[in-house]
Structure formats: structure tokens, C-alpha cells
């Protein structure tokens, strides 16, 4: 599309695998070549050739306040004046942890890390130590980071590339991971009847975002939690994507469930690298140095990330913030669905809060199998048509789109106008 992006991609291909530093950025799921961006402001991204786009990627979820939010930038600048990293305790990490626990009081103890992958990896290790068991339950199409135990029937970039598993994951380790269809409570109960005594934990995205947005069926999460607890296994809620996005208390507040352990990332770092895991005191007391389960990180609790996260959570605590997100998201998702109907195009738009996904499908999308039946070629055509109209969607059928507080009426109207043009362009 743009000469400068082509030039940069040529250079990047000589430096990085596939020219990118995270797989889904390569446009493998939609074809073409990636756009290189120069800056972001509010709801908009500007590419290296000066073209402006309404952005629904939001750095894959963290930017719930929008790009370059003034409060976040000011907090980072203030922290930067004191130094970029200490490798030692500081007040900023306490302030962010207190803000997290104020919103989610069921978290007795928290440990900060630098990525969601680190958080889920540590949570699994901790669950195995706490239960003295080895086996893990996950759900087909759910992605919990690039952890060996969890790269089995994973979603996100693994799904985009058509790789149900990743080479390099030892077969013996993969054999310890049981995969069940999302929203299938009967299969969960059957697995726990057969293997419950060997299962350390089940980990789940409470609202799936890594095979596109898929909400839990009524009673599904409750049945999963009950099966875990009846078997003496831990229930791990992966809120790396949903934490502080779907409600101040995350998906657990919105859906009325509670995990024994919870993992975080994205929003709690305000756009800087961060992750965390936390839960009941009796479990978390096993984490070093309080206990024998080793976990460490040079940049854990980085002062810049802590400041950005605290500023973000403070902004989200303002009354009405989540109502504004809900209204904007409903307008975007509902308007796109209406534009498709007007154009005679069969789609399903799944939305929970400020997360949504458009599927080119006639039937409901409720799990990985139904998501895979969606017409990915049509999605790719729509993606490029929207890009031409100045709207940047996630470049994969199997990723969530995100609305931010910066998506004002003008950004929403531009999006809906673009959708009408895109549906007309791709035809029925």
C-alpha cells in the first residue's frame, strides 16, 4: 500500500523471522504485507506515510484509554525522571498492587512479572506445586501465552498460522495437557471424572479473545470451577486480556466467578510490558522467597510500567468510564452488524463489553470449531477494504478488536461509514 512500509518490511525481513517480532503482526491471516506505524494519538494510528486510521487493535488490548493518553504519558515522564529501573523494591509497585486488589479484593497476594506469558507459566508451576499433581486442563482455541504446556490447540497467532501445536514442545509435556472444547460443560465433567485425581488445574479465558471473542455459555464457568474444586484442582482465570477491560473487577466481577489464581497483563501496564499473577494467600505463600516455588524477573515491577498501570487504573475508576466504553462498543458492533444486514452479507458479531469480533458466518460462533468454520477469506477481504477506508482492524479472524475511551462519536461514525463501503466493495 505505501512505499515506506515496503522499504521497512524489506529491511525487517533481513533482521527478524518473518519481518516481525510477534507472529500475528505479519498479516499471515489476511494476506498482503503489514503496515508500519509512526505514531498513535487517541483512537488513531498514523502510518509511516502519514495515513491515519481508526485503530481497533489498541496494542492488542492494553490501550483502553487510547494512544498517548495524557495521564499515562505524564505518569511515565514522572517515573522516568527518577530512573528507568532499580531491580529493587519501590513504592510504585505497592501503589499498583493496592489498586489491583482494591478492585479485586479476592486477590490476597500478587506477584508482578513482565508479560502475560510469564504470568501464566508461573501460575501453572504454582498450581502443580500446590496440588502435587502434573496434569493441566485448557480449552481448544484459548491462548495463554507462549508457554510449552499451553501451546496445545492454542488460539491467537498459533491459530492464525494454522499450527494447532508448536514444534519444539516435548511430547511428554504436551501429554500432560488435556484440551476440551470451550463451553462444553459435559466434556469437562467427563474429563474430571476420569482424570480428576491427577489434574493440578484448569486454566481458561473467562471471555475468549484469542479465537475471536466468544462469551461463556450460562453456567459454563461455574461448572468448570465446581469440577476443579470437587477434584481438589485449582481454577485459574486468565484475565490477561479481560482484566480491567470488561469491568473494574475484570471478567470475574462481570460474570460473578472467582478464580483460585488469576493472571493479568495488558491494561495493568497501560501500554508498557507487564504481567501479574495472584490469588489466595495459602497458594501464593509458596512463591519464593516466601516459599519454595521459584519465580524471578530482572524487570519485574519496573517503575515505568507500574506508573503507567496505576494511571490507567485511576482513570478507569472514574464513575461512568465503563458505561462510556459500553455505549461506544455497542454502537460499533451494532452498527457493523446493521451495515452487513443492509448489504445482504451474513455475519455474526460477538461482543462482550469493549471486545468484539466480526465473523463471516451464518450460525452462532460459540467455540473454536464454529470459529474455524467462519469464512476467513471473506474476513481478509473485509479487513483490507476497511484498511483502504482508514480503519485498522486486527489482521486475523482469530483476534479480538478493542474499543477505547478515546473512540468518540467521530471515530465511531468514521468506522461505520467505512464498514458500509467495505461491505459494498466485497459484495455478497
N, C-alpha and C positions, 0 to 999 in steps of 0.2 A: 504493500500500500504506500509506504513512504520510503524515499531513498535513504534517509538517515537510519531508519530501523534496519534496512537491508545491510547497510555498511556495518552497523554494530553487530548484527547477527553473524556476519562473516567473521568478524574478529572473535566473537564469543565462541563460535564453533571450534576455533583453534585452541581454546582455553578450557572450556567446560564440557562435560559429557552432554551431548545434545544441545549445547549452547546455553544451558540454563543451570541454575543452582537448586531447582526443585522441579520435579517432572511435569506437573500439570501446566507450568508456565510455557511449555514448548508448543502448545496448540495441537498436541497429538490427537486430542479428541475431536477437534473441529477442522483440522487441516489448515493450510496456509502457514504463515510464519508469524511469530509473536511480535507484538508492538512493544517498543521500548519507550518508557516514560521518563519525563524530565522532572515533573513536579505534581503535587496534589494540593488542592485547596477546597475545603468544604466537601461538597458532594461530587467534585470534578477532578479528573486527571487530565494532564496535558502531556501529549507525546513529544518526542524529540524534534518533530517537525512543526510543533505549535498547534496541533489539532486537539480540540477539547472534547472530553467525553463525560457523560454522567456515569459515575462508577458504582457498580453493584458488587464488586469484589471486596473492596474495603480491606485490602491486605489479608484477605481470607478470614475476615471477621473481627479483628481487633479494633478497627477504627469506627466504633459505634458513635463517636462524636463527630466523625468526618475527618478529612485530611487536615493536618496542620491546625488542629483545634487550639485556639489561643491559650486556654487554660493549661493544656498539656504542654505546649511549647514553653510557656512561662515556667512551669514546674521543672521541665528538663533543664532549662537555662539556669535556674536557681541551683539545682543539684550539680550541674556541670561546673559551676563556679567553685564548688568545694572539692572537685576531683571526680574522675570517671569511675574509679573502683578502689575499694580498700582491701578486699579479701579479709575483712574483719567485721564484727558486728557494728551496726549503726542504727540510729533512731528511725530512719526511713522505712526499714523493713518491718519494724514493730508497728509503725503507723498503718502500713498497708495491710498487715495481717489482722490488726484490730478492725479495720474497715471491712475486711472479708468476713470476719467472724461476727461482726455486728449484723451483717446481712444474712448470715447462715450460722446461727448460734449452735447448731448441732455439730459443728467442727470444733472439737476440743483442742486439737493441736494441728499446726500447719508447718510444712517444710517447703521453702521456695527452691526452685530449680530454674533452669534457663530455657526449657522448651516443654511442650506438651508430651513429646516422646519420652523425655526423661521422667516426667511425672507418672505416666502410665507404666513405664518399665519399673520404676521404684515401687509403685503400688502393687504390682504383681509379685515382686520379690517379697514385699512385706506381707502380703496375703499368704503366700506359701510358707513363710516363716511362722506366722501366727497360727496357722492351722496344721502345720507339719504335713502338708499334702502338696502334690505336684501338679494336678490337672487343673485346667482353666477352661471356662466356657465363654465363647464370644459369639457374635451374630454375623451371619452371612452379609457382606457388604458394609459392615461397620469398620471404620478405620480408627485405630488408636495410636497412631504414630508408627515410626519405622523400627519397631521392636520385634526381634525374631519371633517370639512366642505369638505375636499378634498379626504377623504378615501371612495369615491363613484366611483365604476368602475375604480379603480386605477390600474396602471401597477406595474412594478418593483417587489418587493418581494411579494406584495399582489397578483399579477398575478401568480407568481411562485408557491405560495401555493394554488392557486385555490380559493382564497377568493375575490369575487367581491366587498364585503364591509367588514368592520371590526366590529365585535361585540363591543359594548361599545359606538358606535356613536349614539347619540339620534336620533330617527326617525324624530323628529321635525326639527332638524338641517339638517339632510340628505334631507329632503323635500325642503329645500331652495336651493339645488344644482341641477341644470339641467345638464344632461350629453348628449352630442351629438357625433356622430361618427366623428373622425378626418378626414379631407379632404372632408367633406360633406358640401359645402357652402350653398346648398339649405336648408338643415335641420337647419343650423344656421340662415338663413334669416327667415325661418318659425317660429322658436322659438322667435326671436326678434319681429316679427310681433305680436305674441300672448302675450308675456310677457315683451317686451322691457321696459315699464314704471316701472317695478318692479326690473329690473336687475341692480345690482351695478357694475358688472364687468364680463369680461370673462378672464380666465387665460389659457395659452397654452404654451406647449413646442414648440418653433418655428421649431425645428427639434426634433422629438420624439426620446428619447433614452431609455425609460422605458417600451416599449413593443418590444424591439429591435429597431434598427434605422429605422425610417420611415420619409422620407422627405415630406415637404408640397407640395401639388399639385400646379401648377402655378395658381396664383390668389387667393388661399385659404386664406392666412393670410391677404391679402389686403381686401378681402370680410368680414372677421371677424372684422378687425379694423373699416371698414366702418359701419358695423351693430352696433358696440358698440357706435361709435360717433354719429350716427344718432339717437340713443335712449338715449343719454346722459349718457352712461355707460363708464367705464374705460376699456382700453385694457391693460392687464398685460402680459408681455412677461417673461416667466420663463427661464432665462438663467443660472440657477444653473449648468447645465451640459454643455451648449454650450458657455457660456460666456468666451471669450478669447481663446477658443479652436478652433472654426471654422474660426475665423479671429480676428484681434486685436480688432475690434469693435463688436465681437461676431456674432451671427446669424443675428442680426439686420443689421449689416453692410453687411454681405454676401448676405442677401436676400432683402435688401432695404426696411425694415419696421421699424417702431418706436413705442415703447410702451409708454403709459402714465406713467406706472410704470414698473420697471424691477427688477427681483430678481436674486441674484448671490450666488455662493458658490464655492466649489471645487478649480478651478485654482487660484482664487484670494487669496487663503490661502496657496498655494504652498505645500499642504500636511498636514497643520495644520487645526484645526477646525475653520471654518469661514463661514460667510454668510453676505449678504448685500441686502438692497433694496433701490431704488432711483427713481427719476423721476422729473416731473415738479415742480417748486417752489411753485405754488399755491396749489398743493396737499400736498407736503412734509411739508409745513409750519403748517399743522395740527398736526404733530408729536410732542409729549412732548419732551422738555419743551417749544418749540415754540408755541405749540397748545395743544388741549385737548385730542388727541388720545394717550393713554398711551402705551409705549413700553420701556422696560429696560432690561439690562443684565449685571450681575456682571463682566463677562469676555469679554464683547463686546470691540472690538478694542485692544484685547490682543497684547502686543508688540512683542511677538514671531511670532504670525500669521501675523501681519502687515509686519514684516521684511521679512518673507518667501514669502508673496504675492508680495511685492514690488520687490524682487529679481527675482521672476518668471516673472512678467510683464516686467521688464527691459530686461531679456533675450529674451522674445518674441518680443520685439521692435527692435531687431537687424535685419537689412534688410536680407531677404531671409529665415527667420525662418519658416514662414508659407508655403513657396514654398517647403522647405525640408520636412515638415510634409506631404504635399500633395503628393509628389513623393513617400515617403515611404509607405503611406497609400494605394495609388493606386497600388503599387507593391504587397502589402499583400493581399488586397481584390481581385485584378485581378488574382493574382497567385492562390489563393484558388479556385476561380471560375473555372479557367482553369484546375486545378487538378481534380475538380469534373467532369468536362466535359470529361476529359481523362478517368476517371474511370466509366463513364456512369451513374453518380449519378445526379439526378435532384435537383438543389439548386437555390436559389436566394441570392445574396449577395448585401445588401443595404449598401451604403456608402455615407456619406457627410463629406468631409474633413477627419479629423483623427478619425472619429467614424464609426464603421461598425458592421454589424450583418449578420451571415450566417443563412438562413432559409432553411430547407429541404422542399421545396415547388416547385411546377411546375408553379404556377401563381404568378403574381406580389403581393407583400405584401405592402399594402397602408394604412391599418388601423388596429384597434385591431381585428376585425373579421377575416381578412385574416391572421394576425399573429397567431391567435389561431388555424387556420386550418393547420399550419405547423406541420410537424411530430416531436413531441417533443421526442419521444423515439429514433428516429434516431439522433437527436441532442445530446441526452445524451450519446449514443454510440460513437459519434464522439468526444464529449468532453473528455471522458475517454481515447479514442485512442490517442488523442492529448496530454493528460496528460502523458500517457505512453511514448510518444515521446519527452517529455520535453518542452511542450508548455502549458501555463496556460491561458485558456480562461475563460470568465465569466461563472460561474456554473449555468446558466439559459438561456433558449431560449429568455427570455424577457428582456435582458440587453444588452447594447452596449459594444462592445470591443473598446479599445482605443490604438492608436499608439502615441508614444512619440518621441521627438527629439533624444532620446538615441537609438532608433531602427535603427541601422546601417545596412549595407549590410549583415554582418554576421548573425545578428539576423533575418533579413528577409529571408535569404536563409535557415536558420535552420527551420523557420516556414513553408516555402513552401515544404521543404523536408519532414517535419513531416506530412503536410496535405496529400501529396501523399501516405505516408504509412498508414495514418489513413483511407483514403477513400478505400484503398485496403483491409484494415482489416475489415471494416464494410460491404463491399460488396455493391452490387446494391440493 
